[in-house]
């Protein structure tokens, strides 16, 4: 079966038709969804969505929300990880990381808050023996610095997935050396995404996982221009698109679709070991 390694099924964009979205994913052969949370307010919604689709979830604080979450957000995460530690659907700490694209990245106070919350979440992941799902946007080197710091302090993070990866080959290798797989999704389907396609084609096969990031990062056939979006047109992505997204990976690798499914699903199981309990193949 296909595994969507990153899908925000609990997002409000799916409130009106979540059951239908799940049904379309199943009909497309997408047998498992990994649902990361983004704030303490979404810990329960991610868990509920995972139960609804018979999937799995992760708990974390997304870097885009560090200025919005309460000051005790990390404490709330620690409480949730402790409370749900034995829940077999809980497979990772995520979505966590750093975002160097936001204007606030140039503000020392904002950047420090991003880094502090990221470092605290890495420590919790190490404490609970869970992998992490990383948000990587213009921040790979700083993310790696903190991961190495954990390793060198004797509290290593057990790898995970660098979601929507678009870094350099050198950065890719550095993540892989720390036990990470690299996520590829809708952005790869654009012919002009030369860097992402090159990475998808040339990185070791055991490094690659597939994702939708639904409802975000739509593939080219769902993309809407800014003008279209201003007119109210939607380009909502959803997990049923994963096999078609996978066709691009199969094309650049020279794989069959069946081989693409087997390789990428096996890589998700390696990156997030608790996922194995939810896979029938």
Backbone bond lengths (Angstrom), bond angles and torsions (degrees), N, CA, C in turn:
res aa  C-N    CA-C-N  psi(-1)  N-CA   C-N-CA  omega(-1)  CA-C   N-CA-C  phi
1 X - - - 1.468 - - 1.521 109.97 -
2 X 1.323 115.20 156.73 1.456 121.40 173.78 1.527 109.53 -77.90
3 X 1.330 116.25 144.48 1.460 121.72 173.25 1.520 108.64 -120.51
4 X 1.319 115.93 122.73 1.463 121.35 172.69 1.522 106.80 -87.69
5 X 1.324 116.17 106.80 1.465 120.34 -171.83 1.519 113.91 -80.49
6 X 1.350 117.27 0.31 1.476 119.05 179.34 1.523 108.71 -161.44
7 X 1.317 115.95 104.06 1.461 121.22 -177.18 1.525 109.10 -146.97
8 X 1.335 116.67 122.83 1.467 121.29 -179.62 1.533 109.27 -90.49
9 X 1.318 115.00 66.42 1.464 120.13 -176.50 1.523 112.42 -62.85
10 X 1.326 116.91 -22.30 1.464 119.91 -179.72 1.521 112.95 -83.20
11 X 1.337 118.58 0.13 1.462 121.65 -177.50 1.529 110.84 -63.01
12 X 1.337 117.17 149.68 1.469 120.36 179.74 1.522 113.60 -58.12
13 X 1.318 117.26 -26.40 1.469 120.43 179.35 1.523 112.34 -59.71
14 X 1.322 117.33 -19.37 1.468 120.59 -179.54 1.525 113.19 -103.37
15 X 1.326 117.90 3.42 1.464 119.49 -174.95 1.524 112.76 -60.52
16 X 1.333 116.30 -34.75 1.468 119.22 -174.16 1.525 113.12 -76.80
17 X 1.338 117.77 -24.46 1.474 119.04 -172.75 1.527 112.72 -146.73
18 X 1.327 116.91 34.64 1.475 119.73 -175.71 1.523 111.88 -57.87
19 X 1.306 117.80 -41.75 1.467 120.38 -179.55 1.521 111.11 -62.30
20 X 1.319 117.00 -38.92 1.466 120.43 178.69 1.525 111.17 -69.21
21 X 1.337 116.67 -37.12 1.469 120.93 176.74 1.524 110.08 -61.41
22 X 1.324 116.56 -43.51 1.464 121.20 178.39 1.526 110.36 -63.06
23 X 1.319 117.05 -42.71 1.462 120.92 -179.52 1.522 111.17 -63.71
24 X 1.328 116.80 -40.59 1.474 119.35 179.03 1.532 110.46 -66.59
25 X 1.316 117.13 -37.67 1.466 119.74 178.02 1.525 110.51 -62.51
26 X 1.317 116.40 -45.96 1.462 119.82 179.81 1.522 111.04 -62.63
27 X 1.333 116.35 -41.17 1.465 119.90 179.58 1.521 111.58 -63.93
28 X 1.337 116.27 -28.96 1.461 120.87 178.88 1.524 112.77 -83.74
29 X 1.326 117.01 -2.66 1.453 120.46 178.82 1.515 114.40 90.65
30 X 1.335 116.59 10.59 1.467 120.34 177.36 1.525 106.94 -85.66
31 X 1.314 115.31 102.93 1.452 119.79 -169.47 1.509 115.53 -91.01
32 X 1.349 117.47 -15.65 1.457 119.53 -178.09 1.524 109.77 -147.28
33 X 1.339 115.61 134.67 1.457 122.68 176.41 1.517 109.14 -114.99
34 X 1.333 116.26 136.17 1.462 122.42 172.48 1.525 107.00 -103.32
35 X 1.336 116.39 119.68 1.464 121.77 -170.53 1.525 109.73 -114.11
36 X 1.336 118.23 102.33 1.465 120.08 177.96 1.527 110.66 -82.48
37 X 1.321 115.91 146.17 1.457 120.55 171.48 1.522 109.11 -90.24
38 X 1.346 116.49 169.92 1.469 119.66 -176.12 1.522 113.28 -129.63
39 X 1.326 118.32 -19.20 1.465 123.48 177.63 1.528 107.55 -149.64
40 X 1.329 117.57 165.92 1.465 118.14 175.06 1.530 112.89 -57.00
41 X 1.327 117.28 -31.07 1.459 120.22 179.59 1.516 112.48 -66.25
42 X 1.344 117.91 -18.49 1.464 120.72 -179.35 1.524 112.82 -105.78
43 X 1.332 118.39 4.46 1.464 118.73 178.14 1.528 110.32 -58.68
44 X 1.319 116.51 -49.65 1.467 120.00 -177.28 1.521 111.76 -71.50
45 X 1.352 117.56 -35.10 1.464 118.78 -179.05 1.523 110.99 -68.86
46 X 1.339 117.68 -37.39 1.459 119.83 176.40 1.528 110.56 -64.40
47 X 1.318 115.85 -42.07 1.466 120.16 178.59 1.521 111.08 -63.98
48 X 1.325 116.42 -43.21 1.465 120.16 179.25 1.527 111.08 -63.86
49 X 1.339 116.79 -42.30 1.463 119.97 179.53 1.521 110.75 -63.78
50 X 1.337 116.77 -37.72 1.459 119.94 177.66 1.529 110.74 -62.79
51 X 1.319 116.82 -41.29 1.461 119.81 177.59 1.527 110.92 -65.14
52 X 1.334 116.49 -39.15 1.461 119.82 -177.63 1.528 111.52 -64.64
53 X 1.343 117.05 -37.54 1.472 119.75 -176.60 1.520 112.50 -100.07
54 X 1.346 116.84 5.97 1.456 122.25 -175.66 1.525 110.56 57.66
55 X 1.339 114.80 43.13 1.453 121.36 179.65 1.512 111.63 -113.32
56 X 1.333 115.41 -155.75 1.460 121.81 -177.68 1.526 108.46 -132.80
57 X 1.345 115.46 167.22 1.463 118.56 -174.99 1.519 111.31 -142.77
58 X 1.331 114.72 167.44 1.459 122.66 175.70 1.517 108.19 -131.94
59 X 1.320 115.66 153.81 1.462 121.73 179.87 1.522 109.51 -116.18
60 X 1.341 116.37 127.82 1.448 118.64 179.23 1.510 112.69 -173.23
61 X 1.335 114.79 172.80 1.458 123.08 -179.89 1.525 107.74 -115.53
62 X 1.320 116.40 114.49 1.460 124.20 -176.55 1.530 109.96 -72.63
63 X 1.330 117.95 139.47 1.474 119.37 -177.36 1.522 114.90 -61.72
64 X 1.326 118.27 -24.23 1.463 119.42 179.44 1.523 112.59 -69.96
65 X 1.338 116.70 -13.41 1.459 119.82 -175.58 1.529 113.42 -112.31
66 X 1.324 117.78 12.00 1.470 118.78 -174.18 1.526 112.64 -64.98
67 X 1.335 117.36 -26.65 1.466 119.41 178.96 1.520 112.70 -85.07
68 X 1.341 116.96 -7.19 1.459 121.46 -177.35 1.528 113.07 -105.54
69 X 1.316 116.60 -27.21 1.465 118.82 -175.89 1.520 110.08 -75.10
70 X 1.333 118.02 156.10 1.468 120.64 178.76 1.523 111.51 -65.12
71 X 1.305 116.01 160.42 1.455 120.81 -177.56 1.525 112.24 -62.60
72 X 1.330 116.74 -24.50 1.463 119.30 179.71 1.530 112.04 -95.83
73 X 1.340 117.37 23.61 1.465 120.56 -176.34 1.527 111.85 -58.75
74 X 1.317 116.89 -42.03 1.466 119.23 -179.60 1.527 110.34 -65.89
75 X 1.320 116.95 -38.36 1.466 120.10 176.21 1.528 110.78 -63.33
76 X 1.332 116.70 -38.07 1.464 119.65 176.60 1.526 110.93 -64.59
77 X 1.335 116.08 -38.83 1.465 119.43 176.73 1.524 110.23 -63.61
78 X 1.324 116.91 -44.74 1.468 120.35 178.81 1.522 110.84 -58.36
79 X 1.331 116.72 -42.14 1.465 120.72 179.25 1.527 111.07 -63.91
80 X 1.342 116.31 -43.47 1.464 119.92 -178.43 1.532 110.93 -66.41
81 X 1.334 116.70 -41.01 1.461 119.45 178.39 1.524 111.15 -63.15
82 X 1.312 116.70 -37.72 1.463 120.26 177.96 1.526 111.07 -69.16
83 X 1.333 115.27 -43.02 1.465 120.70 -176.18 1.530 111.67 -67.09
84 X 1.338 116.62 -38.84 1.462 120.85 -174.71 1.522 112.39 -108.37
85 X 1.315 116.76 17.90 1.463 119.90 -175.24 1.521 112.47 -56.40
86 X 1.319 117.49 -36.61 1.462 121.29 -176.70 1.521 113.24 -90.55
87 X 1.319 117.19 3.91 1.464 120.63 176.37 1.529 108.13 -72.60
88 X 1.317 119.18 116.73 1.474 119.73 -177.03 1.522 113.43 -65.09
89 X 1.335 117.13 -16.76 1.465 118.92 177.66 1.535 112.38 -77.23
90 X 1.314 118.20 -17.29 1.462 121.77 179.34 1.527 108.53 -80.12
91 X 1.340 117.14 112.93 1.467 120.39 -171.77 1.520 114.23 -116.41
92 X 1.351 118.76 -11.21 1.467 119.48 -174.65 1.516 110.44 -165.33
93 X 1.324 114.87 168.73 1.460 122.94 166.80 1.527 106.23 -100.17
94 X 1.322 116.97 121.02 1.458 120.02 -177.32 1.509 112.24 170.05
95 X 1.210 118.95 159.51 1.446 128.65 11.92 1.526 109.46 -91.87
96 X 1.313 115.98 121.38 1.449 120.91 -179.48 1.530 108.50 -124.60
97 X 1.319 116.26 172.08 1.457 118.65 176.36 1.508 112.62 144.18
98 X 1.331 114.77 -150.32 1.458 122.17 -178.85 1.521 109.05 -138.99
99 X 1.337 115.52 147.17 1.461 120.63 177.93 1.519 109.04 -125.68
100 X 1.329 115.79 107.37 1.451 121.23 179.70 1.505 114.12 -90.09
101 X 1.334 116.95 5.84 1.461 121.17 -179.51 1.519 111.89 -90.14
102 X 1.325 116.98 -29.78 1.462 120.05 -176.91 1.523 109.83 -66.46
103 X 1.346 118.32 145.10 1.470 120.56 -179.99 1.525 113.24 -55.81
104 X 1.331 116.62 -32.55 1.454 120.34 -178.25 1.519 114.05 -62.85
105 X 1.347 117.48 -16.35 1.463 120.67 179.90 1.530 111.47 -57.95
106 X 1.337 116.30 -28.00 1.465 120.20 179.65 1.528 112.60 -81.18
107 X 1.319 116.70 -9.56 1.464 121.75 177.58 1.527 108.04 -89.13
108 X 1.332 118.22 116.54 1.468 119.88 -176.17 1.528 113.61 -55.13
109 X 1.321 117.41 -37.01 1.467 119.63 -178.53 1.531 110.74 -67.66
110 X 1.332 116.70 -43.59 1.468 120.07 179.23 1.528 110.34 -65.38
111 X 1.323 116.47 -45.19 1.466 119.03 -179.40 1.528 110.60 -62.22
112 X 1.322 116.32 -40.29 1.466 119.43 178.68 1.521 110.92 -62.51
113 X 1.345 116.83 -39.02 1.470 118.92 179.06 1.528 110.25 -66.48
114 X 1.337 117.40 -42.95 1.467 119.30 175.48 1.524 110.53 -55.77
115 X 1.323 116.55 -49.32 1.464 119.94 -175.93 1.526 111.85 -67.12
116 X 1.331 116.82 -39.65 1.464 119.77 -179.96 1.524 111.25 -62.74
117 X 1.345 115.97 -44.65 1.464 119.47 -179.06 1.530 110.48 -68.51
118 X 1.315 117.14 -38.59 1.470 120.66 176.43 1.526 110.57 -61.27
119 X 1.335 117.00 -49.24 1.463 120.74 -178.35 1.528 111.18 -61.33
120 X 1.320 116.55 -40.08 1.467 119.91 179.19 1.524 111.26 -64.39
121 X 1.314 116.56 -36.79 1.465 120.19 -179.97 1.526 111.38 -72.81
122 X 1.321 117.39 -34.80 1.462 119.26 173.67 1.526 110.35 -61.11
123 X 1.326 116.15 -41.43 1.457 119.77 179.05 1.523 111.14 -62.37
124 X 1.334 117.05 -40.53 1.467 120.12 178.07 1.523 111.10 -66.14
125 X 1.332 116.67 -39.89 1.464 119.29 177.91 1.521 111.11 -61.02
126 X 1.334 116.19 -43.98 1.464 119.97 178.42 1.523 110.89 -63.52
127 X 1.319 116.27 -41.59 1.467 120.69 -179.72 1.520 111.84 -61.09
128 X 1.336 116.61 -39.13 1.466 120.96 -176.30 1.524 113.21 -93.94
129 X 1.334 117.33 -0.02 1.455 119.88 178.75 1.513 113.40 66.54
130 X 1.339 116.37 35.81 1.460 120.97 -178.44 1.529 110.33 -114.02
131 X 1.329 117.04 144.73 1.464 119.94 171.52 1.529 110.14 -71.45
132 X 1.322 116.01 173.51 1.460 120.33 -179.30 1.525 110.34 -124.10
133 X 1.331 115.56 152.08 1.461 122.96 173.06 1.518 106.40 -110.92
134 X 1.340 115.86 115.38 1.455 121.95 -169.28 1.515 113.21 -101.27
135 X 1.324 115.34 135.90 1.460 123.73 167.97 1.529 106.25 -89.10
136 X 1.329 116.12 119.84 1.465 121.29 -174.24 1.532 108.46 -125.47
137 X 1.324 116.94 97.38 1.462 118.78 176.39 1.529 108.63 -134.31
138 X 1.323 114.41 107.29 1.463 121.83 -177.21 1.525 111.26 52.13
139 X 1.307 116.17 41.77 1.465 120.45 -173.54 1.519 112.97 -147.93
140 X 1.321 118.43 10.34 1.465 121.00 -170.67 1.523 112.30 -57.50
141 X 1.325 117.34 -44.94 1.463 118.93 -175.09 1.527 112.02 -65.07
142 X 1.335 116.84 -38.40 1.462 119.55 179.76 1.530 110.29 -71.77
143 X 1.332 117.06 -38.60 1.460 119.90 174.82 1.525 110.66 -57.65
144 X 1.330 115.51 -46.00 1.458 120.84 -179.53 1.524 111.34 -63.55
145 X 1.330 116.95 -38.84 1.460 120.83 179.18 1.523 110.56 -57.16
146 X 1.320 116.88 -45.10 1.464 120.02 -178.83 1.529 111.36 -69.58
147 X 1.333 117.55 -37.72 1.464 119.98 177.62 1.524 110.88 -63.58
148 X 1.325 116.91 -41.25 1.472 119.93 178.18 1.522 110.56 -66.64
149 X 1.315 116.09 -36.12 1.462 120.14 179.02 1.530 110.04 -62.04
150 X 1.327 116.89 -41.47 1.470 120.33 176.54 1.525 110.70 -62.88
151 X 1.316 115.60 -45.77 1.467 119.90 179.69 1.523 111.23 -59.91
152 X 1.323 116.38 -47.05 1.464 120.28 -175.76 1.529 112.27 -69.29
153 X 1.341 116.13 -22.63 1.465 120.05 177.65 1.526 112.00 -85.66
154 X 1.344 116.48 2.17 1.460 119.93 -179.92 1.507 114.34 81.04
155 X 1.347 117.06 14.02 1.471 121.58 177.98 1.523 108.87 -125.62
156 X 1.340 117.42 62.15 1.468 119.99 -174.11 1.518 112.93 -68.90
157 X 1.333 114.78 147.71 1.455 121.84 171.74 1.523 107.31 -84.66
158 X 1.328 116.85 139.07 1.468 120.13 -173.79 1.529 113.15 -84.04
159 X 1.340 116.14 44.47 1.459 119.87 175.79 1.517 112.65 73.52
160 X 1.341 114.82 -154.99 1.457 120.67 -178.03 1.511 110.72 145.10
161 X 1.325 115.77 -140.74 1.470 122.00 -177.11 1.517 109.69 -131.55
162 X 1.326 116.24 129.57 1.461 122.40 169.76 1.525 106.30 -90.88
163 X 1.315 114.96 100.91 1.466 123.41 -171.38 1.532 111.60 -72.85
164 X 1.351 115.46 141.95 1.473 122.23 177.26 1.525 111.27 50.27
165 X 1.313 115.79 51.66 1.465 120.34 -173.47 1.526 110.96 -70.22
166 X 1.331 114.70 134.29 1.465 120.91 177.69 1.526 109.62 -148.76
167 X 1.332 116.35 39.97 1.450 120.83 179.37 1.514 111.60 -95.47
168 X 1.316 115.50 -162.07 1.455 121.52 -179.87 1.521 110.38 -86.46
169 X 1.330 117.70 163.20 1.472 119.33 174.15 1.523 112.24 -58.44
170 X 1.326 117.06 -35.42 1.462 120.41 178.88 1.530 110.92 -65.25
171 X 1.333 116.42 -42.55 1.463 119.84 177.41 1.527 110.65 -65.86
172 X 1.327 116.23 -39.04 1.465 119.62 177.32 1.520 110.70 -58.45
173 X 1.321 116.37 -46.29 1.467 119.51 179.69 1.527 111.26 -62.85
174 X 1.333 116.55 -37.61 1.461 119.92 179.48 1.524 110.94 -63.74
175 X 1.328 117.38 -42.35 1.468 119.73 176.39 1.531 110.34 -63.48
176 X 1.315 116.02 -43.26 1.459 119.24 -179.27 1.522 111.23 -61.29
177 X 1.333 117.13 -39.23 1.462 120.33 179.40 1.528 112.00 -63.91
178 X 1.328 116.02 -22.96 1.461 120.66 178.48 1.526 111.94 -95.60
179 X 1.337 116.79 10.52 1.455 120.65 173.67 1.514 115.72 92.63
180 X 1.340 117.38 19.55 1.462 120.57 -175.99 1.516 112.37 -102.25
181 X 1.340 114.45 146.75 1.452 123.20 164.64 1.532 107.56 -96.63
182 X 1.326 115.69 164.37 1.461 121.44 -175.18 1.521 109.85 -120.44
183 X 1.345 116.33 129.11 1.456 121.71 -174.41 1.515 113.04 -90.05
184 X 1.341 115.65 134.67 1.462 122.87 177.13 1.523 109.00 -128.34
185 X 1.351 115.35 137.99 1.459 119.70 -177.00 1.506 112.92 -146.58
186 X 1.334 115.49 -137.74 1.455 121.05 -171.75 1.510 115.05 -58.78
187 X 1.331 118.34 -32.84 1.466 120.27 -179.33 1.519 111.66 -59.45
188 X 1.313 117.27 -29.98 1.461 122.57 -179.10 1.524 112.31 -65.83
189 X 1.342 117.82 -21.07 1.470 120.83 -174.90 1.527 112.93 -79.10
190 X 1.323 117.92 -10.88 1.462 120.61 179.31 1.532 109.18 -82.99
191 X 1.321 116.69 127.24 1.461 120.56 -176.11 1.518 112.28 -59.96
192 X 1.325 117.23 -28.69 1.465 119.83 -178.59 1.530 113.03 -84.59
193 X 1.319 117.36 -0.16 1.469 120.84 177.89 1.526 109.10 -82.24
194 X 1.324 115.74 64.06 1.464 121.36 -170.19 1.523 112.32 -64.89
195 X 1.342 116.81 -41.23 1.461 119.51 -178.86 1.522 111.08 -64.09
196 X 1.341 116.67 -46.42 1.467 119.76 -178.81 1.527 110.20 -64.30
197 X 1.330 116.76 -42.37 1.465 119.70 -179.98 1.531 111.22 -65.07
198 X 1.317 116.11 -37.22 1.467 119.25 178.35 1.528 110.51 -63.94
199 X 1.327 116.05 -44.03 1.459 119.59 176.78 1.528 110.91 -60.57
200 X 1.326 116.52 -46.38 1.461 120.77 -178.68 1.519 111.65 -60.97
201 X 1.326 115.83 -33.99 1.459 120.37 -178.10 1.519 113.17 -79.14
202 X 1.339 117.09 -31.99 1.461 120.04 -167.39 1.523 115.10 -108.17
203 X 1.333 118.81 -20.28 1.458 119.70 -179.71 1.530 110.00 -68.85
204 X 1.326 117.36 155.21 1.472 118.95 177.50 1.522 111.82 -55.83
205 X 1.305 115.89 142.42 1.467 120.97 -177.16 1.518 111.79 -57.13
206 X 1.335 117.18 -33.81 1.461 119.87 -176.58 1.517 112.82 -74.07
207 X 1.349 117.66 -1.78 1.463 120.74 -179.68 1.519 113.62 -93.53
208 X 1.324 118.65 -11.39 1.458 121.57 -164.53 1.527 113.17 -100.03
209 X 1.339 115.21 131.29 1.459 121.00 168.97 1.523 108.58 -129.20
210 X 1.322 115.34 156.24 1.462 121.30 -179.17 1.523 110.32 -105.34
211 X 1.326 114.93 151.22 1.466 121.34 -178.12 1.522 108.86 -155.46
212 X 1.331 115.75 161.44 1.466 119.55 171.38 1.523 112.11 -108.74
213 X 1.325 118.38 -31.06 1.466 123.45 -168.45 1.529 110.60 57.67
214 X 1.333 116.86 24.32 1.455 120.89 179.87 1.535 110.21 -55.63
215 X 1.346 116.13 139.55 1.474 128.99 9.41 1.525 114.77 -86.45
216 X 1.343 117.99 8.36 1.460 121.77 -174.78 1.526 111.84 -96.69
217 X 1.333 115.63 -177.18 1.473 125.35 -179.22 1.525 111.46 42.73
218 X 1.329 117.93 62.50 1.469 119.41 179.80 1.521 111.72 -66.15
219 X 1.323 117.90 147.46 1.469 120.95 172.37 1.521 109.68 -68.53
220 X 1.318 115.88 171.01 1.468 118.88 -171.21 1.521 112.90 -60.26
221 X 1.330 118.20 -30.79 1.469 119.56 -176.61 1.532 112.51 -76.37
222 X 1.327 117.79 -10.13 1.464 120.91 176.38 1.527 112.64 -109.35
223 X 1.311 117.10 -7.20 1.469 120.85 -172.53 1.522 111.47 -64.80
224 X 1.324 115.67 138.35 1.463 122.43 175.63 1.534 108.56 -119.19
225 X 1.316 115.79 138.35 1.457 119.83 177.55 1.526 110.08 -70.98
226 X 1.337 115.88 168.34 1.462 120.23 178.37 1.528 110.25 -59.85
227 X 1.326 116.21 -38.02 1.466 119.73 179.56 1.530 110.72 -65.22
228 X 1.326 116.84 -42.18 1.467 120.07 178.12 1.520 111.58 -64.17
229 X 1.329 115.60 -41.60 1.462 118.94 179.30 1.521 111.28 -64.73
230 X 1.336 116.76 -35.33 1.462 120.76 178.58 1.524 110.93 -64.84
231 X 1.325 116.18 -26.36 1.458 120.98 178.46 1.529 112.46 -88.04
232 X 1.321 115.81 3.89 1.457 120.00 176.01 1.510 115.01 93.00
233 X 1.334 118.18 5.14 1.458 119.88 179.01 1.526 109.41 -75.89
234 X 1.326 116.40 140.98 1.459 121.78 -177.17 1.522 110.72 -107.27
235 X 1.314 115.36 144.82 1.456 120.77 173.31 1.513 109.22 -123.35
236 X 1.317 116.11 46.63 1.465 120.81 -173.33 1.526 111.60 -64.47
237 X 1.295 115.46 127.83 1.451 121.65 174.33 1.528 108.92 -84.73
238 X 1.335 116.91 157.26 1.461 119.80 175.77 1.521 109.23 -153.79
239 X 1.330 117.43 161.25 1.475 119.98 -171.65 1.527 114.63 -62.29
240 X 1.327 118.72 -24.05 1.467 119.95 178.06 1.525 112.59 -62.64
241 X 1.344 117.38 -16.48 1.466 120.78 179.33 1.524 112.63 -77.76
242 X 1.336 117.75 -10.54 1.464 119.89 -172.19 1.530 113.47 -57.26
243 X 1.336 120.75 -46.46 1.469 118.22 -179.37 1.522 113.49 -61.36
244 X 1.327 117.29 -35.23 1.463 118.94 177.94 1.529 110.54 -70.72
245 X 1.331 117.47 -38.53 1.469 120.67 173.54 1.527 109.50 -59.36
246 X 1.323 115.86 -39.53 1.466 121.01 -179.02 1.523 112.08 -62.62
247 X 1.322 117.84 -24.63 1.462 119.90 178.72 1.524 111.14 -59.79
248 X 1.330 117.00 -34.49 1.461 119.61 177.85 1.517 110.69 -66.48
249 X 1.327 116.93 -44.45 1.460 119.50 177.96 1.524 110.47 -61.60
250 X 1.323 116.84 -43.62 1.465 120.32 178.38 1.528 110.75 -59.21
251 X 1.325 116.03 -40.51 1.469 120.46 -178.60 1.524 111.30 -64.60
252 X 1.341 117.15 -48.60 1.465 118.86 -175.42 1.527 111.93 -72.96
253 X 1.339 117.82 -23.40 1.467 121.18 179.39 1.523 112.87 -91.82
254 X 1.332 117.03 -17.49 1.455 119.80 -173.82 1.511 112.82 74.87
255 X 1.333 115.92 30.58 1.449 121.80 179.78 1.538 110.13 -102.61
256 X 1.314 116.21 158.84 1.455 120.51 166.25 1.520 108.22 -76.06
257 X 1.333 116.40 164.32 1.460 119.06 176.37 1.527 111.22 -64.30
258 X 1.321 116.13 -37.20 1.467 119.29 179.37 1.527 110.68 -63.12
259 X 1.335 117.05 -42.73 1.460 119.82 178.28 1.523 111.03 -65.24
260 X 1.322 116.03 -39.20 1.467 120.58 178.43 1.518 110.40 -61.30
261 X 1.314 116.58 -44.23 1.469 121.02 178.90 1.525 110.63 -61.94
262 X 1.323 117.02 -47.71 1.456 119.86 -175.93 1.521 112.09 -66.47
263 X 1.327 116.22 -42.62 1.467 119.43 -178.27 1.528 111.41 -67.00
264 X 1.317 116.90 -48.55 1.470 118.89 -175.24 1.520 111.77 -70.65
265 X 1.316 117.68 -35.39 1.464 119.52 177.70 1.524 110.70 -67.61
266 X 1.328 117.20 -39.84 1.464 120.15 176.51 1.527 110.77 -62.04
267 X 1.333 116.37 -36.54 1.463 119.81 179.98 1.525 111.75 -67.79
268 X 1.331 117.30 -36.07 1.467 119.55 175.50 1.517 109.75 -63.70
269 X 1.311 117.03 -42.75 1.472 120.29 179.69 1.530 110.90 -62.40
270 X 1.320 117.03 -34.89 1.463 120.12 177.27 1.527 111.22 -70.62
271 X 1.339 116.57 -40.56 1.462 120.91 -176.84 1.518 112.29 -70.99
272 X 1.338 116.10 -36.65 1.471 122.44 -176.16 1.534 107.19 -125.06
273 X 1.315 117.87 83.07 1.474 120.37 -169.38 1.520 115.30 -55.08
274 X 1.339 118.26 -32.28 1.469 118.81 -179.49 1.529 112.32 -67.07
275 X 1.327 117.24 -17.03 1.462 120.61 177.72 1.530 110.74 -61.65
276 X 1.320 117.03 -29.03 1.466 120.40 -176.80 1.525 111.96 -56.26
277 X 1.325 116.41 -30.53 1.462 119.73 -178.94 1.521 112.71 -70.68
278 X 1.328 116.79 -12.39 1.462 121.20 -176.05 1.522 112.85 -111.45
279 X 1.328 115.91 8.39 1.459 120.19 -177.82 1.521 110.09 -109.22
280 X 1.294 114.84 132.14 1.453 118.89 179.32 1.505 113.59 -91.69
281 X 1.375 116.08 -6.73 1.467 117.01 -178.49 1.508 110.55 -113.43
